Amino acid sequence: MTGGELLLEVRAEEIPARMLVPAMRELAELVTARLAERGLEAREVETAYTPRRLVLIARGLPEREPDREEQVMGPPAAVAFDADGKATKAAEGFAKRCGVEVADLLRVETEKGEYLAAVEHTAGRPMAELLAEILPDALSRLYWPKTMRWGSGVGPWVRPVHGLLAVFAGQPVPCELFGVAAGAETLGHPVLSAEPFSVDNAADYRKKLAARGIEVLPAARREALHRSMQEHARRLGGELVEDPELLAKLTAICEIPGVVVGALEERFLDLPREVLITSLRDHQSAFTVQQAGSATASEPGELLPYFLTVMDRPDDPAGRVQAGNEWVVAARLADADFFYREDRKRSLEERAGDLDSLTFHVRLGSYAGKAKRIAALTEALVASMNGGEDGEAVDGGEAAQAARLAKVDLTTEMVKEFTSLQGVVGGLYARQEGLPVAVWQAIYDQYLPASTDDPIPRGNLGRLISLADRMDTLVGLFGLGHVPTGSRDPFGLRRAAQGVVRIALEGDLAFDLDLVAAKAARLYHDRLGDDGFAGPDDVVETLRPFLHDRVRHVLGLAGYAYDEIEAALAVGGSNLPDLRARVDALHQVRGEERFLSVVLAAKRIANIIKDHEEYPLEVDALAEEAEKALHRAYGALRGDIDKAAAAGEYERGLEKIAEFAEVLDRFFVEVLVMDEDRRLRRNRIALLQAIHRTLSRVARLTEVVVDKGEYRK
């Protein structure tokens, strides 16, 4: 039995694009939950939307809900019947209330004794009747970031409702929403095909909308729009500058995926590529076109004087849509051109003093102060990096210049207009002023990574500037008590911390992050120290677990198991490349049976020694041959682990631990640790304590979870 199909469509005035996807997800969840409360389930639930339609299709629904039987408890049997076994008024009243005869009542044993009970039979209601209750309730419960009322106070909802289509198994569902009655009719495009038409089911609905040029499924509409955009770009002799987020937005603001082509004045091509693309995207939701084949691995393609956007109609015969878009674009680009030329009248160095009047945080001072802290922290990072044996050296003078100028573009007109270009604008201006490549790239990339899909900054200088900037922000705001809780993170500190983690890991920056955080905290001098924090040390202690949470997230996404991460973190997590190496080593060897045997032994050792103070190991007190052999093997293992750790060859170290399994197993079989002799007992515990410390050099093995599927003794 395939079941019936529900087709629901709400027609409203245009709903903001950003609200559509969350609303449809929530609607599907609400309807599914309301059905589940009645023991019902759809075989498939599909959602769709346009700016003026919310659509839900549920397939495989039963024609009616199942009949229900429910046992209803009555009075105790001792109360329901008298001494002669005759029914009392309590029994008669209960039977009457349940619609049965006293003779039909059941006797049920409970923890409190024997009680009367009755079985009530409730016939299942038709699905259409249930949907008439479920659908208006679910729609009215949708969360909208902003709502409104209309008419005589109808609502609140996101936009005024103009129509409601609700059909189950080919028949209208008798319900209404905000006074609009449901039916089996809908409309096409409000201008091009506004005549009503009836539909029988979802397939009929899509077919008739498609005949009017409307694609209601967003994935199909996005694909059609993308394909049309690419074809128009080819006709112009170019190729589309791809932007998935912009494509998703354009998909959400049209029903008919028509494309309008507009022309730019050639002079606007003199604007930096990033400025031109951002202005068209942010102000006109428009794509740009670049010369076909002009892009290289290191350089983007040359832009052409055209833009493409959506027009929610199949064509533009009179050219009015094109003309309107071109007029707005010309005005917007003229503004951008003006800002660009005004900004270029002063160099970044000349603007640096303007940071004094730009507030970073009311209690943490200006951006001028932040720039000085970034410079000081970067200087310390450069000294540490250049003092190491590996890695690309960073020029100290270039580092100081990049740190000094990194935030200067916040004072420019261009960044005030396009806040998403902060950092990028500074990098562009620095390049045009002839600053060294490492400097302008560091300024340009300073906010990377802004999302999980972004790369980290190019080159070590950019990575150091970005890391110093984020650490300064984290320490400062943590020092004021702004620690994220639950879903609240108004300052984006989780994103900042994840940036620190990714830069350190992917950039292979082997800094001690505890020391970096402590240095950053000291640079605030007396600005930190209230709101529950005694000073820099307290800030570092609070920040450390927060950073470790981000480490868990990043390494988890890389495919490592949670217990591998926890085991490595337990013995140190401030040097992230080193931490990752230890996690990876553990990941590589955990499948070896010998290693898992040592893990189990480590857990046993930890349980034995946990309640004992540290005892000195007396070699001459080793009595049994098995414990002498264990001591010799321990000495060799300690040397091997020291060498492997010093070389960063943690997998080799863990393999040596795996080789330790046989002698350790022999010890537990042949030697009684808790010997009655106090000296022997303490000495054996001391040996196990020393072994425990050595086994924990790479990772705390007791954190590794061993299940029966992994270990076969």
N, C-alpha and C positions, 0 to 999 in steps of 0.2 A: 504494500500500500504506500503510495507516494505522498499522501497527505495534501492539504490545501495550501495555497499561496496567499500571503498577505502583501499587498502593495500599498504603501503609505507615502504620500507626498504633501508637504506643507509649502504653500507658495506665500512668499512675503516680499516686502521691499528689500532692496539689496543689503545683504548681510556682509559685514567686514570680512575680508578674505582670511585674516588670521584666526577668526573664530569658528570657521566652518569645520575643519578636521576635528578639533576637540569636541565640538557639539555632536557630530555624527558618531564619534566613538562612544560618547556618553549615552546617546540615545539608544544605540544597539545594546549597551550594557544594561540600561534601565529596563528595556522591553524584555530582554533575556531573563533578567532577574525576576520581573513580575510574573513571567510565564513559569519560571522554576518554582516560585512560591506555590503554584497550583499543580505542581508535578508535571509540567508541560515543557517541551523542548522542541525547537525548530531544527530541522536537519541542516539548514544553512541560513545564515543571516548576511545580507549584503547591504552596504550603504552607498549612497551617491549624493552628489550635491552640485549645484550651480550657485551663482550669487543670489538667485531668487528662489531656489528650491532646496528643500531637505528631503531626501528620499531614503526609505528603508524597505527592503524586500526580505521577507521571511518565508522560506520554503519548507515543506514537509510538516506543516502544522496539522494536528488532528482536527476532525470536524467538530468535536466537542471534548470537554474535559472528562476524565474517567469518573464513573460513579464511586462514591466513597462510603466506607463503613467506619463508624467511630463508636468505640465503647465508652458509654457515659456511666460514671460511678454514681450510686445512690446512697441511701442510708445504710448503717450497719444492719446485718441480718437480725441481731438481737433487738433492734428497735423496730424493724419492719414487721416482725411477727410477734404475737403475744405468746403466753405460755402454752396455749392450746394449738399453736401453729397457724392461727388465723392472721390474715394480713391486717396490719394497722393502717391508720390514715396516712402514716408516713409512706408506706409501700404503695397504697392506692394513689396518693398524690404524685409520687415519682412515676408510676406507670402511666398515669394520665398525662403528665407533662411530656413523657417520651412517646405518647401515642400508641401504647401497647397494653395488653392485658397483664394483670399481675402474674398469671401463670406463665407468661412469656419472659419474665425477668430472669436474669442469670444470677447465680451465686458465685462470687469470686473471692478466692483467698488472697489476702494482702498481708503486709507486715503488721497491720493493725488489727487483723482478724478478718472475719467473713463479712462481705458487703454485698448489697444488691447492685446489679449493673444491667444496662440495656444496650442493645446495638441499634444505633441510629443509621438509617440508610439515606444518603443524600444523592439525588440524581445529578449527574454532571451537566453543566450548562453548555449551551452551544458556544463554539469558539467566537462567533461574531458578537455574541453578547458579552463575552469576557473582554474581547478587544475594544469594545465600546467604552469599557472602563479603563483598561490598561493604557491605551494610546493617548488620550487627553492628559491622563495623570503623568505619564512619562514626559510628554512634550512640555507640560507646564513646569516640571521640575528641572529642566535643563539649566545648567549654570551658564550665564553670560557675563563677561567682565563688565559690560555696560548694558543697561536696559532702558526702556522708555515706555510711556503710556501714550495712547492716542484716542481720538474721538472724545467720548465723554468719560475718559479715565480708564479705558480698557487696557489690560495688561497687568503687570509689567512683562515685557518680553523684549527680545533684541530688536525687532522691527515689527511694524504692523502686519498682521496676517490677512491675506487677501483670498486664500483658497485652501481647501482641505480635501484631498483625494484619499479615500480609504476603501479598499476593495479586498474582500476575502472570498476565495473560491468563486470569483466572478460576480459576487454580490456586494453592494455598498454596505459598509459598517456604519450603523446608526450612532454617530457621535458628533461632537462639535468641539471647537477650540476657540476660546475668546469670542463666542457668539457666532462663529462661522461654521455652518453645518457641513458635514462631510458628504461627499457624493462620489460618483464615478466619472466626473468630468474634470478636465484641466484645461489650461491654455498653453499656447506656444509662446513665442517671443512677444513681449508686451507691445512692441511697435510693428514688427514685421509679420506676426501671425497671432494676433490677439483673439481670434475666434475660438470659442470653447469646442472641445471634442471629447467624446467618451472613450474609455478604455476598459478592456476586459481583464487584463492581467499584465505582468511586468514585460513580457515580450511584446505585447501589443502596444504598451506604453512607450517603450524604447523605439519601436518601429515608427510610430506616429510622430514622435518628437524628432527622430532622425529625418523624416520627410520634410520637416520644417527647419532643418539645418541645425538642430540642437542635439548635442551629445551630453547626456546626463552623467555618464560614468567618468569621473575625473581622470583615471589612468588613460582611458581611450582619448579623452579630450586633450590631455597633455601630449600624448604621442602624436596626435594629428596636428596640434599647434607647433610642436617641435619640428616635425617633418616639413610643414609649410614654411616655417622660419628659415630652415636650412635651404629649402628650394629657392626662396626669395633672395637669400644671400648669394647663392650660386649665380642667379640671374644678374646680380649686380657685379659679378666678377670677383666675388670674395667668399668668405666663409664666416659663419656665425661665431662670435666670441661667446663661448658657452658660459652659462650661469644657471645652475640647477635651481637655486632658490628663487631667482627671478622668474624662471619658467613655471615653478609651482605657484607663484603669486598670480601670474597672468592666467594660468589655468583656472584659478579660483575666482577671477573677476569677469569671466565671460561664459556665455552659454553656447555661442557660436564661435568657433575658433578661427575667426578671420584675422588676417594680418594686414596692417597698414605700413607702407614704406614711406619714410620721410627723408628729406635731404637736409644736410648741414651746410652752413657757409664754410668755405674752405679755410677761412682764417681761424676757425675754432680748432682745426687740426693742429695748430701750434700749441695748444694747451697740452700739458702732460697727459699721457694716455690714461693714467689712473684717475685724473680729475675729470676727463671727458666721460669715461665709462661710468664713474660714480654719479656725476650730475644726471646723465641720461637714466641711469637705473633708479636713483632715489627720487628724482623729481618727476619723471615721466614714465617710469616702469618700462623702459625701452632697452632693447638689445643694441649693441654696436656690431659693426661688420669690419673685418680686417682682410687685407689683401690675401688671396688664396696662396698658400704655400710660403708665405713670408716669415712665418714664425720659425724659430730655431730652438734648440734645447736651452740656450742661455738668454735669448732675446725674444720678446713677444712680437707678433706680427704688426705690420703697418696698418693703421686704421684708415678706413675709407669714409667719405663724407655722407654716410647714410645711417639711419637708425630704423629699427623694426619694433613695433609694438602691436598689441591686440586691439580690435575695434568692435567685437561682439556683433558682427554682422558679416555676411559673406563677401560683400564688395563695397566700394565707395564710388558709385558712378559719377557723382557730381564733384568729387574731390574735396568735399568739405571736411571730412575726418582728417585727411592728410594735411590740409591747410591749417586746421586748428592745432594739430599736434606740432607742426613746424613752427607756428607762431609762438607757442608756449616754450618749445625747446630753444628757439633763438633767444628768447628773453632770459631763460635760465642760464644758457651758456654765456650770454653777454655779462651776466652777473659774475659768473665764475671767472671769466676773462678779466673783469675789473678787479676782483679780489686778488687774482694771481699777479697782475701787474702792480697793484699797490703793495703787496707783500714783498715783491722783488726789489722795491726801492731801499730796503734795509737788509743787511746781512743777518745771519743768525747770531753772530757775535754781537752785533749792535742791538739785537732784540733781547739778549740774555738778561739784561737788567729789568725787563718787564716782568720777569718771573717773581720779583719781589712783591708785586701787587696781585698775584694770582694765588688764591688759597688752595692748598692741598687738603687740609683738614683744619677746622677752626681751632683745635687743640694741639695740632701737630705742626702748625706753621705753614709757610708758603712753599710754592714749588721751587723757589730759589734755595730754600733750606733742603728740600728733598734732593735737588740736583747736587748739592754739596755732599750729602750723605751717600748718594749713589756713587759719586766720584771717589770718596774715601773707601767705600766698601769694594768698589771695582779695583782700586789700587792694591788693596790687600789680596784680592783674588788673583790679580796679575802677578804679584810677587810670589804667591804660592804656586801658581801654574808654571811660571818661568823657572822656579827653583827645582821643579821636578825633572825627571829624566826623560819622560815621554811627553808627547803632545806638541802642538804648534805654539810657538812662543808668541806673545802679544806685546806690541810696542807700547811702552808706558805712556809716551807722549800722546799717541793716538787714543789710548784708553781714556786719558784725562780729558781730551778734547770731545770725544764722543759722549762721555758722561756729562760734561758741562753743557752740551748743546742738545741733549736727548729730548728734553721737555720744552724746548724753546718754541716749537711749532704750535704749542697750545695758545700762544699769543697772536697767531696769524689769523687773518680774516678767512682764509681758506678752511682752516680747521674749525673755526666757529660756524661756518656754513655746512661743512661736511665732517662731522665728528668722527665718522668711521675712518677717516683718512689721517687721524693723528698718528704720528710716527712716520707714516708714508710721506706726508708733505715735507716733514723735516728732512727726511732722507733725500727727497727730490731736490730740495733747495740746496742741501749740502753738496750733492753731486754737481749741480749747476755752478756752485761757487768754487769748484775744483778741489774740494777736500779729498783726502785719501780714500781709496775704495773701502778699506776696512771701516773707516769712520762713517761714511754715508750709509753703508749697508747696515752697520750696527744701529744707527738712528732709525733707518727704514724698518728694520725687523724687530724693534724692541718689544712690540706687543705680541709677538709670536711665541708660543702657539696660543691663539685665542679660542680654539676649539680642538676637539679630539682629531679632526681631520687635517689640521694645519701642521706644517713642518715646524721644526725649531729654527731659530735664526741661523743665517749663514755665518760660518767662521766663528772662531773662539771669542773674538772681541764682542760680537753681537750677543753671543750666549752669556758672557759675563755681565754685560750691561743689563740684559733682560733678567737674569737671575738676581742681580743686585737690586734692581727696581722692585721686583716682586717680594724679595725678602724684606726690604725696607717697608713696604706696604703691610705685609703680614705682621711683622714685629710691632709696628706702630699701632695698628688697629687692635691687635691682641693686647697690647699694653694698655689700651683704653677700655678693655673688657668687651670688645666687639667680637666675641667668639661665636661662630655660626652654631645654631642649635636647630635640630630638626630640619625643616625645609627653609628656615629663615637664613638668608645669606645676602643681606642688602648691599654689601660691599664687594661681592664676588670673590670672597677669599678662598673658597674651594677651587675656583678656576685658577687663581693665582698660585695656590699650593700645587695644583696639578702641573702648572707650567714649570715650577721649580723642579719637580720630580722628573718630568719628561726631559727638560734641558740637561739635568745632571746625568740621567741615564743615557739618553740618545747622544749627548755630546761627550760622553765618557769623561765627565768632570769629577775627578776623585777628591772632592773637597769634603771636609768634615762639616756637615751642615749644622751641627750643634755649635761649632765655633763660629761659623758664618752668622748664624742667628744671634749669638752672643755679641759679636762685633757690631752687627746692625743695631742691636738694642742699646749698646753703649753710646752709639753715635747720636742717640736722642737725648743724651745727658739726663737732665732732670724732668723731661717732659713725660716720662713713664714713671710708674710707681704708685698710682692710686687705683681705685676701682678693684681692690682686692689683690693687687700685685705689689710685692715688696720691691721689685726692681727687675733688672735685666734677667737675672737667673730664673725668676719665677716665670717670666715671659717665655723663655726657652723651654722650661719644663712643660708649659701648657701647649706650646707650639709643636713640640716633638710628636706627641701621639696624633695630632691633627695631620702632620706631614706623613706619618706612617700609614694613616688611613688612605691617603692618596697613593702611597707606594703600593699598598695592597690592591687598590683599584687598577693601577696601571699594570702591575705584574700579573694580576688576574686576567686582564684583557689579553696579555701576551701568552696566555695558556698555561700558566703555572698553577698548581693546586694550592688551596689555601693553607694546608698544613706545611707545605714546603716553604711558603712565604713566612709563616709564623715561626717555624723552626729557625730560619736564618735571622729574622728580626730579633729573636730572643737573645742573640749574642752580639747584637750591634747592627744599627741601621742608619748611621749618620753618613757613611761613605756609600753612596748608592750604586756606583759601578761595582764596587766590591761586594755589596749585598746581592746584586743581580748575579754575579759570578757564583756566589755560594748557593743561591737558590737554583741556578741552572745545574750546578754540580749535583746537588741533591736530587733534582729531577732526573738526571741521567742514570744515577746508580740505584735509585730506590727499588727498582724491579729485581735486583739481584738477591737471591735467597740468603746468601751469606750476610749481606748488609742488613736485611730485615731481621736476621737473627741477632745482630748486634743492637739493632733498635730495640728489640724486645728485652735484651739484656740491659740496655741503658735504662729502660723503664724500671727494671727490677733493681738495678743499682740505686736509682733515684729514690725508690721506696725504702730501701735499706738505710740509706745515709741521711734521709731528710730530717730526722729528729736528733741528729748527733752533732756535737760541736766538732770543729776541725781537730784531728789528731795528727801528731807527727808520725811519719813512716819510719820504722826501725827495720832496716834490711836484715840485721842479724836475728830478728824475731820471726822471720819467715820459716815455718817449720815443715810444711808439707811440700812435696815435689811439685804439685799442681800450682801452688801459690808462688813458688819460686819461678816456675816456668812463666806464670802470668806476669810476674814482676819483670823478668827479662824481656818478654814480649812488649810490655808496657813501655819500657825504656826505649826499645827500637821504634815503637809506634810514635812516641813523643817526638823523637828526632825526625821521623818521616813527616809528621804533621807540621812541625816547625818549618822544615824546608819547603813543603808544599804551600803553606800559608804565605811564607815570605815571597815565593815566586808567583803567588796568585793561582796556583794549580790545584784548585780545591777538589776537582774530580779525582785527581791522583790521591789526594789526602783521604777522601772518602773511600776510595778503593782499598787503601791501606787499612782503614777501619774495618772494611768487610773481611780482610784477611785475618783480622783479630778474633773473628767469631769462634774458631775452633778451640783456641787456648782458653778463651773466656768461658765457653760452654763446659770445658773440662774442669775448670775451677769450681763452677757451681755444682757439678756432679760429685767431685771428690773432696771438697773442702766445706766444712761447717763454719759459716761466717760467725754466727752467734755462739761461739764456743764458750764453755763455762769459765775458761781461763781468761781473766780480765785483760791481760796483756795481749794474748793472741787475738781476742775479739776486737780490741781497739786497733791493733795493727792491721787486721784484715779490713776493717772499716776504713782505715787511713789509706790503704792500697786502693780500695774502691773509690774513695774520694778523689785521689789523684787521677785515676782512670776517667772518672766522670768529668773532671776539668779538661782533660785532653780530648775526650770524645766531643766536648762542647766547643772546641776551638772554631769549627766551621759552622756548626748549627746545633741547636739544642735538640738532640735526637728524640727526647721524650715528647716533643710536640708532633712527631710524625705519627700519623694514624695508620695502623696496620690492621687490615681486615683479613678474613679467611681466604678471600680470593687472591690476596697478594702473597700470603705466606703459607707455605706447605713444609712443615717440619719433617 
